[in-house]
Each structure stands twice: as C-alpha cells, then as structure tokens.
Amino acid sequence: MRITILGTGDLGKIPRFTRISKERLGKMISDAAKLIAESGNEIVIIPDRGIPVEFAKLYKKFGGKKVYGIIPTKDKKYGTKHIKENLKLIDEKIKVDSWYDADGEIAAAGELSIVFGMSPGIVREFSVLKYHYRYLGSKTKVLWFENTISKKLPEEIMEEFKGKVFYIKSVNDLKKFI
C-alpha cells in the first residue's frame, strides 16, 4: 500500500500550538515511520522540508522499501533548488509540472494519507482531495493525528469528507489502518 505523509514544514509549530512536546512528537513520528517501514508499505512525500522529509529519513533508517517523491520538474515560479538536498531520499519521482500540481496530487497519491499538524500547505493539500473524491473516484482515507492540531477541522469542511477522515491519537490507532 502507498501511504502519503503530510505534515508541517515548521517542526516547531506543533509544540507551539498543542500540548505535545517536541520529544513526544519526535517519538510519534519515529514510531509511525517504523511501523510503516516494517509493514512493507511505501510512502509518498513532497521532499520540501519539515515532517515529510524527517519522516522519510526515519522510514529509510527502519528499512522502508520505497519513497516516492512528487517533484514539480517544470516549475518556473519557485523552482526546485531548495529541495535538491532532499532528492537523495527519493527512490522514484512522480513528476508534475508545478508546485500547485504537487499540492494537488500529494494527498491522493496513496490509499492512505497520514497528517501531522496544521498549516496553510496542509490545508491546501488536504482540500484538493474533495475534487479527487468527486471527479476521480479517489478512495484515499485520511488519518489525522488529532493531538498534533489545536482543534479539529470545522464542520463546514468535514461535510465534504464524511467517512473519509479519521482522527487518531497514537501509533496504536494507526496500526488499525495499516
């Protein structure tokens, strides 16, 4: 199974806005990466910065078999120089034209999407799933670590994602979906 990893680029954001410490967050990410690696699943990330990159490093450390990276190969506006160092984590590139395309593809690039935290980027990546469900028949389930956000998503948004988003609190909860 392919599992997409969404997370904040700012590793300090979650401890600033929740009750989870930096150490506890690190252990949660490490334990989740280990679980996914040992279960033989593959991961998909945008190799920019923050949690997805750290997750991929840990996944590889624990023997994870394959990291797909969504790469905006033709982007002229922002370019890709800032992700060059992280490309070594990628086993196979999923090429898209722009960063906008990357944001639109990441959440639906797997059968399962795991989310750590909240940020404008996550909101964009997650929100595009609405159209993947409606027009492309996506069945991607979203597992959101509830303890990494200050509050759950508003009902106005959740209405579009009924039966597709599940809040979890621990890696033990994650095991039920892997």
Rosetta blueprint (number, residue, H / E / L):
1 M L
2 R E
3 I E
4 T E
5 I E
6 L E
7 G E
8 T L
9 G L
10 D L
11 L L
12 G L
13 K H
14 I H
15 P H
16 R H
17 F H
18 T L
19 R L
20 I L
21 S L
22 K H
23 E H
24 R H
25 L H
26 G H
27 K H
28 M H
29 I H
30 S H
31 D H
32 A H
33 A H
34 K H
35 L H
36 I H
37 A H
38 E H
39 S L
40 G L
41 N L
42 E E
43 I E
44 V E
45 I E
46 I L
47 P L
48 D L
49 R L
50 G L
51 I H
52 P H
53 V H
54 E H
55 F H
56 A H
57 K H
58 L H
59 Y H
60 K H
61 K H
62 F L
63 G L
64 G L
65 K L
66 K L
67 V E
68 Y E
69 G E
70 I E
71 I E
72 P E
73 T L
74 K L
75 D L
76 K L
77 K L
78 Y L
79 G L
80 T L
81 K H
82 H H
83 I H
84 K H
85 E H
86 N H
87 L H
88 K H
89 L H
90 I L
91 D L
92 E E
93 K E
94 I E
95 K E
96 V E
97 D L
98 S L
99 W H
100 Y H
101 D H
102 A H
103 D H
104 G H
105 E H
106 I H
107 A L
108 A L
109 A L
110 G L
111 E L
112 L E
113 S E
114 I E
115 V E
116 F E
117 G L
118 M L
119 S L
120 P H
121 G H
122 I H
123 V H
124 R H
125 E H
126 F H
127 S H
128 V L
129 L H
130 K H
131 Y H
132 H H
133 Y H
134 R H
135 Y H
136 L H
137 G L
138 S L
139 K L
140 T L
141 K E
142 V E
143 L E
144 W E
145 F E
146 E H
147 N H
148 T H
149 I L
150 S L
151 K L
152 K L
153 L L
154 P L
155 E H
156 E H
157 I H
158 M H
159 E H
160 E H
161 F H
162 K L
163 G L
164 K L
165 V E
166 F E
167 Y E
168 I E
169 K L
170 S L
171 V H
172 N H
173 D H
174 L H
175 K H
176 K L
177 F L
178 I L
